[in-house]
Amino acid sequence: MQMGKDIHWKSSWSSLAAGLFCLALAGLALFLSAIAAPAPVAAANDLAEGTHLGVASCGGSTCHGRQEADGEVVRQDELMRWQEESTPGGAHSRAFRVLREPRSIAIAKRLGIKDAASSDQCLGCHSTPAAKKGPRFLAQDGVGCEACHGASSGWLSAHYAVDASHAKNVSLGLTPLDNPKARASVCLDCHFGSAKKGQFVDHRIMAAGHPRISFEMDLFSTLQQHHDEDVDYVRRKGATNSVRFWAVGQAMALERSLNLFTKPALATEGIFPEFYFYDCHSCHRQIYDDASARPTSINNPGRPIPEGMPPYNDENMIMLGAAIRVAAPDMAADFDARSKAFHAAMARGRGPAVKEAARLRQSATQLADRFSRASFGRDQTFKIMETIAGQAISPRFTDYEGSVQSVMAIDTLLNGLVNAGQVSEVAASSLRGQINTAYAAVDDPNSYKPLKFRRSLGSAVRTIRSLR
């Protein structure tokens, strides 16, 4: 098959995007010392229980372990890409190794963990979570194939059979990563957090030195992509719509955040709330005590909360506020009302906040379902970009997290248009300069200036309109 192109356009790819991905992963592991042939057909009990057979089971030279991308159906050099040392694409394979590096050792010491590389608190994301492991499974392989594609005991042998089909593989346990909701559910476990063992990076862990959690599904998927989207791929799974993945990812991230917030064991830390859920930049600001000092915070119209109260991290709410105005306008007013009601309830106590969180979570779930069926064509994509950078949304960029999310959104949406052939690379170059300027404005959270950022993002609006 002729190789296709599914990697985002990168004429001047910002280092921040890759940096955010690598920090959010916080992970890295040893090269495989041996590449083995495919594993034998799984036993019946393995199929029922879902055994993780390990990366080596995928690495035969007739499977995914080639040194050249010359396979007829898939590249067949996927393991080499997964192990790539010089790019973010190899970060999953390095996920275990980082636990033995000086920074991780220091973090573990501050947390009272004897050895991060053997701690369940770390291995939940720095290795492949596996309830049942085959003889070739190695924790030191890091985040391996099955972390994303699912335990392979049921589908490993079947997926390369003569009569194999994607639908059949999925029925045998393969995770359908071409489905944006399924992919988001998998990615969010580590890149955002879950209630599973070792998959929630709370404020204590970040205070000990762990990188801040940040996630945008379409961008991170691109940085970790180990396949080409050629004619064969499109025939089997359909063409990827980057805008759909972005929108569904935003909705699923909000749903996950609110779901975790409603769990008392995760949402509280002694007499304090769990600060993981709050906007870091609202508290991590410089303090001025002199008589002429002026407040450094800026009023946010989307957060009806008292002055000085830490706000819930609303980066995904802001992005959804833009997407919903274009792709689901009939739901926009209700979503905005529920978002504001949730923020306001935070000032009244945990009981009211949990109640409003459940209502807002319901909206996020509905949006994920609706966006997963939306076409997100050229005009809609342009309108979403304009909305993010326009006056309807930009007053809500008062803190760092939401601003970073907006730059990644403009970037991934523009790249989606280029990859779909709806905008030429030459034309998109006229907007690349403004995007890089906006990236520079969020390069360092300690030097973030809201009004400066808004101006840099706002300058993109006129160019976006000219591209249409």
N, C-alpha and C positions, 0 to 999 in steps of 0.2 A: 504493500500500500504506500501511496505517496504521503510523506510526512506533512502534517498540517502545522498550524501555528495557533497556540492557545495561550501564549505568555503575553502579559500586558506589554504594550509599547513602552520602551525604555530609552528614549532619546537622551534624557538627562535625569535618570531615576534618582530620586532623593535618597541620601544615605539615612535620613530619619526613618523612612518607611521600613527599610531593612533592619535598622537599629531597634525600632520598637518591637519588631517581630522577634529578634534574637533575645531581647531583654525579657519579653513576655514568656518566651519558651524557657529561658534560663536553663537550658539544658544541653548536654553533649556527651558521645561514648566511643568506645573502641571500635576500630575497623573489625569486621569479621575476620577471624584468623583462617577460616576454612569455608569454602562454598560447596554445599552438598547437593546431591541430586534430589528431585522431588520426593516427598515422603510417600509411603504406601497409603493405600486407601484407608480412611479412618475406620476404626471399629465402631460398632453400633452405639456403645456407651459413650464414646467420644463425641459422636454426632449429637446425641441427646444433651450432653453436658456442655458442649462447646469448648473443646480443648485448644489452647494456644500452642501451636506446633513450633513456633520460633522462626526467626528471619532466615535461618539456613535452609528451611524447607522451601523457600521461594527462590533460592539462589542457583539452581542448576543452569548450565550454559544453554540449555534448550528452553529455559524459562526466563527469569529476570536477572540473570547473573552475567550477561555478556559484557564485553568491553566496548563493543561497537553497537550503535543504535541501528541495526539492520534487520530487525524482526519484520515479518510480513504483516502481522496483526497489531502487535504493540512493539514499542521500541526494543524491549528486552535488555536494556541497560539500566533498568530502574534502580537496582541496588547501587550501582555506581553513582547515580544522581543522588540517591538517599545518603550516601557516604561522602558526598562532595565536601571537602574541607574549606574551600575558599569562598563559599556562597552561603546565604541563608537556607538554601535548599538542603544542606546537609545538617541542619540544626537538630532535627529529630534523632538522627543517629548519634549525635554527640551528647544527647540529653543525660545519659548516665555519667559520662566522664566528668562533667562539670561539678558533680557532687564531691569529687576528690580534689578539686582545685582550691587554692587558698581562700578565695572569697566564700565558697560554700563551707569550708572548714570553720571559718570565722563566724558565719551565720549560725551554724550548728552549735558552736560553743556558746554563743549568746543565748540560744534557745534551750540550752541544757541537753542537747542531743549529742550522744557520744560519737556516732558515726552516721553522717547523712546518707552515705551510700548503702546503709543497711536499715535505714529508718523508714517505716511505713508512712510517716508524715511527709517524706520526700519522694518515695518511690511511686506513689500514686500517679505522679505526672512525669517523673524523670525516667521511668521505665514503662513498659507496657503492662497495664493492670490486667492480671490474669488470675481468675479463680482456680482454673485447672491448667496445668502446664505439661507439655510433652517433653520427651528427653532432650530435644534440641533447643528448647526454650532457654534463653540466657537473659537475665535481668540486665547484664552489662551491654546488651545490644541497644539499650535505650528505648526510645519510642519507635518500635518496629512496625512492620507492615500491618500486623493484626490490631494494633492500637487504633488504626483508622478503618481498616477493611473488615474487622471482626475476626473472632476465633475461627481458624481455617479448617478445623477437623471435618466439618460437614461439606465444605465446598472445594478444598484444595485440589483433589484429584479430578473432580467433576468439571472444574472451570476451564480446563484445557482439553476436554474431550471433544470428539468430532461434532457431536450434536449439542455442544454447549451454547447457552444463550445467557444474556445478562439477567433476564427474568428468572431463569432456572437457578442461576447462581445465587440470586437474592433469596429465592425460596429455600435454599440450602443453608442460608445464614450469612451470606456476603452482605456487608453494609452498603446500601445503595447511595454512594457518595454523590451521584449525579442528581439526587434529590436534595434541594437546598435545606429542607427542614431536617432531614436525616444527617446531612453533613454538619449543620450547625449544632445539633445535639451532641455529636461526637467531639467537635472542636471545642465547644464551650466548657466541657468537663475540665480541661486543663487550662485553656486560655482565658477562662472567665471564672470557673469554679463550680464545684458540685458538692453535694452532701456526702459523697462517697469518701472512703478512707483516703487521706493524703491528697485530696483534690480541692482544698479550700485554703487559699493564701490569705490569712487574716492579717489584721493590722500589726499584731505582734511579730509575725514573720517578716512583714515589710519593714517594720522598725528595726529588726535585726539585720537588715541589709538586702533582703530579696527585692528584685525589681518590681516596680508597680505594674499591676495587671492592666494590659491594654489589648484590645482585639477588634479586628474588622475582617469579617470572614472572606470576602472576595479578595482583598489584598493579600491576606495571609495564605490563602489557598494558592494564589499565583506564586508567591515566594517558595512554596513547598511543592509545587507541581512537578511530578515525575513522569508525566506522559505528554504526548502531543495529541491535539484534537484534530485528527485527520478525517478523511472521508469515512473510513471504517468506524471510527469512534462515533461520529455523528449518526451513522446508520444504526449502530447498536444502542446508543444511549441518547441521541439527540444533541443538538448544539447547546453549549452552555450560554446562558444569558447572564452576563456579569452583573447587570443592574438588579436582576431578580435575586441573585445570591446576596448582593449587598443589602437589599431591602429586607429580605427574609432574615438575614443575619442580625440586623438591627432589632427586628421584632423579637427574635428568639433570645437575644442577649437581654433585652428588657424583661421578658418573661422569666428567664433564669434568675436574674437579679432579684426580682420581686418574690419569686418562689423561695429563694434562699432567705430572704429577709423575713418571711413569715415563720421561719423555723426558729423557735426560741433558743435552741442550743447553739445556733450559729449567729443570731442577730444581737446577742448580748454578751458582754464581757464583764462579769462582776456587776458593779453598780453602773457601769458605762454601757452605752450602745457599742456594737461592733463597728469601728470606724472604717472598715473596708467598704461599707456601703455609702460612705459620704464622699463628697468632692474634696480631694486632697488639698487643692489649691486654696479652698476657702479658709483653711486653718494655717497652712504652711505659707504664711506671708511674713514680711518684715514687720516688726513691732516698733512703733514710735511713741515715746512717752512725753515728748516735750509739749509745751503749751500750744504751740502753733501747728501741731500735727493734724493732718486731715485723714479721714478714713480711706483705706486703700481699696475697699470693696466697692463694687458698682452694682446698682440695683438691677435685678434680673426679673423681667416681667413675667416669666414663666414660673417663678417661685414665690408665692404669697406667704412668706415666712418672716418672723420678727428679725430685726437687725441683729447681727452677731450670732445667729443660730446656724450651726453647720448644716448645709443643704445636702440632700440626697444627691448622689452622682446621677445627673440627668442627661449624660451625653447621648444615650440611645433614644431618650424621649425627644431630644431636640432633632435628631436626624429623622425620626419617624414623623415628627411634626411637619417636616418638609416633604417627605415621601407621600404622606397621607393627603396633603393638600392637592397633589397631582394625581395620584393613582387610586385614591379612595376618598374623594371629597365629601361624600355623604357621611363618612365617619369622623371627619376632621373636628367638628365642633364638640362632639361627645368625647373624643380622645383628649382634646385640650382641656375640657372641663374636668375629666377624671385625673389628668396629670396635675392640675392645680389643686384639686381636692386632696390628692395624696400628699403633696408638699405641705398644704395647710394643716392636714391632720397630724403631721409630724410634731407640730407645736403643741398638740393637745394630749399627746401620750401614745404609748405603744398600741393600746387597744384600738383607738380610732385609726392609727396608721396602718395596722394590719388589715383592718376592714377595707380601707380605701386601696391598699395594695392589691387585695384580691380582685377588686373591681377593675383596676388598671391592668392587672395581669390578664384578665379576661379579654380586654381590648387588644393587648399585645398578641395573644393567641389567635384571635380573629384576624388580626392583620397578617400574621405569619401565614395563615391559611389562604387569605385572599391574595397576598403578594406572590405566593408560590404558584398561583394560577394566572398571574398577570403577564401580559406580553412585554411590557416596558419597551416600547418602540423608541425611535429616534426623537420624536417630539417630546414624549414624556420625560426622557432622560435629560434633555436640555432644560425642560421646565423645572425638574428637580434640582439641577445644578444652579439655575438662576434663583430658585427659592432659598436654597441653602445660603447663597452669598448675598441675597437681597434683604430688604428692610423687614420682611415678615419674620425672618428667623435671626438675623445677625444681632439684634439687641440681646439675645440670650447667650451670646458668646462672652460671658463675664469671667469664666474660669478655664483653666488649662485643658482639662479632659475633653470638654465639649468642643473646644477649638481644634484640638488634634484630630478628633473624629471628623470634623467638617473638612479639613484639608485632605485626609485620607479618602473621604467621600468624593470630593471634586476630582481627585486624582483617579480613583478607580472607575468613576462614571465616564470620565473622558477616555480612559484607556479602553473601556468597554465599547464606546462608540468607534474607536479606531479599529479594534479587533473585529468588530462586526462589519467593517467596511463602510460605516455610515459617516465617517469623517476621515479625511486623509491625514497621514502623519505630518505632511507639510502644513496643512491648515491648523492642526492641533498644536504645532510648535508655537503658534502665536499666543497660546494660553499657557504653555509650559513655563514661561518666565514668571507669570503671576503666581502659579502654583508653587514654584520654588521659593518665591519671596514669602509666600504664606508659610511654607515649611520652615523657613528661616525664623519666622516670628514665633514658632513653637519649638524651636530647636532645643531650648533650655528652659525648663519650667521656672527656674529661679529668675530669669530675666523676662518672663512673659508679661506683656502689657496689653490688656484687653482692647483698648481703643486703637493702638497701633496695629494689632492683629486684624481688627475689623476693617481698617482701611486697606490693608494688604489683600484681604480676601475680597473686599468690595470692588477693588480695581479690576477683578476678573469678570465682573458682571457684563461690562460693555463688550469685552472680547467674546464672552460666551454667546452673547446675542448676535455678534457678527458672524460667528461660526454657523449659526442656524441658517 
